Amino acid sequence: MISVFLVRLRQVILLVLALVLMALPKGSASALAPVFVCETNSVTTTLISQTNQTMWADWIRKLSGEAVVLISGEEHTITSRYSVSMFDGSPNARAYDFVLETLRAWYPETQIEQDPFQSNLGTTWKNLILTIPGSSRPEEIIIMSAHLDSTSRTSPTLSAPGAEDNASGSAALLEAARLLQGQQLARTIQLIWFTGEEQGLYGSRAYVNDHDLSGVLGVLNLDMYGYDSDDDGCFELHVGELEASAPVGLCMVESIAAYEIPLTFDYFTTGATTASDHSSFWAKEIGAVEIGENFEFNNFPDGCVGSDLNPNYHTADDTIDKLNLPVGFNITKAALATLFNMAGEPPPNYPVYLPVLVK
């Protein structure tokens, strides 16, 4: 864990380093990396105080068939979020319609994008994108993403509840959308529910190929967390070796420390997974991190011990009763705090971008 003292020390170092680098001869720096201020502040504190474990878990129950949902006034039970079924009219797989209708109740249609793409089967599937424009830096975009779809190894069209994989992440996005109603942070926030992830990242690959990414400063991707059988409060933060991802990963580390959230984590640079939608952004040189359960077998100092993989992964038994809800909500809270901090207004005289030297 990074102490508050170290967070403050980093801020001082960044200020000094920015001044030094900016004084170098012209041409010495090739790029500008964003600098996020990831400490306690009134906006983030207020927003995360308005969510709780019950609210997050309620979305999981609705998305995984444990609770009935209303769509166009009719009751439905979502027993599968298999991408094929979500878009072929199957009445038990209307998760996309449920999320869309929920967003329409909160936001104007102009802020909601249904993003169609061709699936590997030649049919049309859709991502769902909510854009919340920034107040003072609207051209700068922070993305939080999660894949909405699920699968199971036996009968994915009938029973693929996917409570952890990935109702957990999709629920966090719904909580973010709920909290941000009527709010405008400095930077634009995009919340993206990808589909086709389980078939090979089809939704996120289509998104990065079809959208202008020039304003994207960082991506937080949430995929499969909340299972914690050893109750150690440990998760994995996959940052990778792309230089642009480091500020995003560091912001999450600092946000956890600043808000004293009782979590530990494995911080992956070398050996970071590419098996989720964050890697579609890496392919475009966009900084992104993946937040997930203790999937890998590692023994990092002060991190997770061994592997704590959910044995119900990709089965009909991936249900909410298997999750450690207090730990899962702490990860959700950490991700939300990071999102709000990344999208916030930097203090006066604080470097917004840091020059990166040519190697």
N, C-alpha and C positions, 0 to 999 in steps of 0.2 A: 504494500500500500504506500502511496505517496503522501507524506505529511503536508499539513497546511503550510508549514515553514518552507518546504521544498517548492510548493506551488508559488509562494511569494517570491522565492529566490529565482525561479524560472522567469517570472515576469520582469524582474530587474535585469536579468541577463539578456532577455529579448530586447528590452529597450536599449541597452548598451550595444548589443550586436547589430541592431537595426541602424543605429547611428554610425557605427564603424563601417558597415557594408555600404551604406548610402554615400559614404565619403570616398569610396574606392573610385579609381578611374572609370570613366564611362566605358561600358562594354564588359566589365568584370562580372556582372550578374546577368544571368540568362533568363530568369523567371522570378515570379513572385509567389510565395507560398502564403496562404491565409494564416493569420494568427487569431485564434479564438480565445476569448476571455472566459474561462470556465471555473468561476468561483461563485459563491453565494451572491445573489442579487434579488431585489424585491420582485421582479417579474417572474423569474423562474421559481422562486420560493412560493409565491402566490399560486402559480399554476399547478405545481406538483402537490400543493396542499389540498387541492380540490379533487384528487383521485385517491382511490384506495383499492385494496385487494379484492373486495367484493365486486366493485365495478368492473375491474379487469376480468375477473373470473366469470362474471355474468356474460360477457361477450363470448368467452370461450364456450360456455355452455350452449349458447345460441348457435354458434358456428359448428359445433360438433354433435348436435342432435340431442343434447341433454335437456334442452328447453325449447319450447315451441316459439316460433317467430311469426310475426304478422307481415305479410307482403300483399299490398293492395287490399288490405282488410281481411285477407284469408289466412288461416293458420297453416303453417308448414313446419315439418321437422326435417332439418338438414342432416341426413345420415351419411352423405358423401359430398366432397368438394372436388371430385375427380374432374379434371378440365373437360374431358369429353362430355360428361354428364351435365356440367354447368351450362353448356352452350347447345345442348340438343333438346332442351325442353323438359328434361327429367324433373318431375315434381319434388323428388327428395334431394335435389342438388342445387337449390336456388340461392346459394350463398352470395353469388355476384349480385343478384337482384336485391337481396336483403341489404347488402352494404350500400348499393347504389341508392335504394330508397331511404336508408338512414341518412346518407349524406345530403340528399335532396331536402330532407326535413330541416336540415341545419344551415345549408349554404345555397346561394343562387346557382342556377344552371351554368352560368358563365364561368364558375370556378371549378366545375366538374368536367373532366374529359373521359369519355369512353374511347379507349385506344385499341382499335382492331388490328389484328395481325393474322397471318396465315400459320396454322398449326402444322405439325409434321404429318398430319393426316389429310392436309389440303382443305380443312375446314377453317372457319373464322372463329377465333377466340378473342378475348378482349382483356386488356389491363384496365384498371380504374385509377384515375389520377385526380387528386384534390389539390388545387393551388390556392395558397393563402398569401396574397401579395404583401411584400414588405413595405414598411412606411418610409424609411429613409434610404434604404439600399435595395430597392426592388429588383435590380438587375443581378443581384447576388443570390444564389439559390442553395438552400440546404434541403437534402432529400432524406426522408425516412421511408424505407421500403420493407415489404414482407410479401412472401408468396401466399396467395389465398388458397391455392389448390392443395389437394391432399391425394393420397393413394393408399392402397393396401395390396398385399401380395396375393390375396385370395380372390376377393370379388370387389374391386374398387368402385364399380358402378353402384353397388348396393350398400356396402358398409366400409367407409373410409373416414371415420370421425376425425382423425388427425388433430386431437386436442393439443398435443405438443407440437406436432409437425403439420400445419403451422398455424393453428388457431391462436397459439400463444402470441406470435408476432403480429398476426392480423388484428387481434384484440387490442394490442398496444397502439396500433395505428388508429383504431376506432376511438380509443381513449384520447389520443392526441387531437383527433378531429373534434371530439366533444369539448375538450378543454379550450381549444383555440377559437371557438365561436365568439365572434365579436371582438377578437384580439388581432392586433397587428404588431408583429415584432419588426425589428429593423430590416432584416433580410426576408426574402420570400421563402416560404416553406412549401415543399411538395410532399404529399403523402401518396405513395404508390403501392397499390395491391397488384402484384404481378400474378399472372396465371401461366400455365404451361411450364412451370419450374420443374416439376417432377418428371416431365418428358425430356428435359434437356435445356432448361433456361430459355425457352422460346420467347416468353413474354419480355424478359429483361433484355435479351439480345435484340429483339425488334425495337424496343424503346430506345436503346442507345444508338441504333442505326437510323431511327426516324425522327429524332428530336435534337434540337440545338442544345449542346451541353456546355457551351462556352461560359455560361454564368454559374455552373455548378461548382461550389466550393468544397463539398464533401457529402458523403452518403453513409447513413447508418442503416445497415441491413439486419433485420431481425429474423432469425430462422431457427426454430426448434429449441426452446428453452423452458425450464420449469420442472423437469424431472431431476431429482436430487436425492437418491436413495440413501446416501450416507450423510445427508443433512449438513454438508460442510459449507454451503453457501458459495460454491465455486462454479464459475462459468468460463467459457473460452472467448477471447477477444482476438479475432484474426485480422491483423493489420497488414501483413505482407511486407514486401520490400519496396513497393512503389513509394517514392519520396512524398508524393502528395497525400498519402494515407496517414502519415505519421501525425499531423496536427489533429486529425479526427480521432485517432486512437488515444492520443494524449489528452484530448478534451474529455473523453469518457473517464479516463483514469482520474483526472483532476476533479471532475464532477462528483465521482464516487467519494473522493476524499473530502471535498468541500461540504457535501451534504451528509457525511458520516454514514453512508449506507453500508450495512454490514455484509459486504461481499468480498470475496477474493477471486482471482482470475488467473488464467494462463494467457500471457500476452505473446501471440505468435507473430514473428516476422518471417524468418526462414521456416519453411514447412507449413505456412498458412494454407488453409483449405481453399480450393477453387470451386467447391461443390455447392455453390449457392449464387444468388443473383448479384452479389457484390462483384463477382469476378467479371461480369459483363461490363461494369464500369472500369475495372482495372484494365481491360482490353482497350479502352479508350483513354487511358492515362488519367482517369478521374479518381481522386482519393476516395476510398471506401473501406469500411470495416464490416466484418461479419460478427454478430453476437449470437452465441448458441450455447447449448449445454456442454458439459464435460464429456465430449465425444471421443477425443483422442486419448491415447495412453501415454502420458508424460508425467514427470515429477519435477516440475519447475519449482525453484525456491519460493516459498511463501504462496504457492499456487495450488492447483489441484493435485491430488494423489491418485495416480493411475487413471483408469477410465471409469466413468459412471454413465455409460450409454443406456438409454431407455430400451429395454428388451422388447417393448411393444411397438417400436419404430416400424412404420409401414405395415401395420396389422390392424385388424378391426378392434383390437384391445387398446389402441392409443386413445384412452379416455381420460377425462379430467380427474377421476379419482386416483389416477396413478401419479399425479403431479404434486410437487411440494409447493403449494400455493404461496406461502410466505416468501420463499426464496424466489420463485418466479416473479412475484410482484416487485420484489426489491430490484431485480434485473430490469423490469419494466420501468420502474421509477428512475433508475440510473440512466436508461436510454432516453427517457423523456427529459430529464434534467440536461442531458448532453445536447439534445435537439434544441431546447429553448436557449441554452447558453450559446450554441453555435450561431443561432439566428439573431442573437441579441446585439444591441448597439455597443461597440467598444467604448471604453471611457475616453474622455478628452486626452489628447497627447499620447495615446497608446498606439503602437504600430499595428495597422490593420493587415498589412502584408509585410513579409520579410523577404528581402532579396536572397536568391539561391545562387551560390557561386558555380561557375562552370568548372567541372572537374578536369 
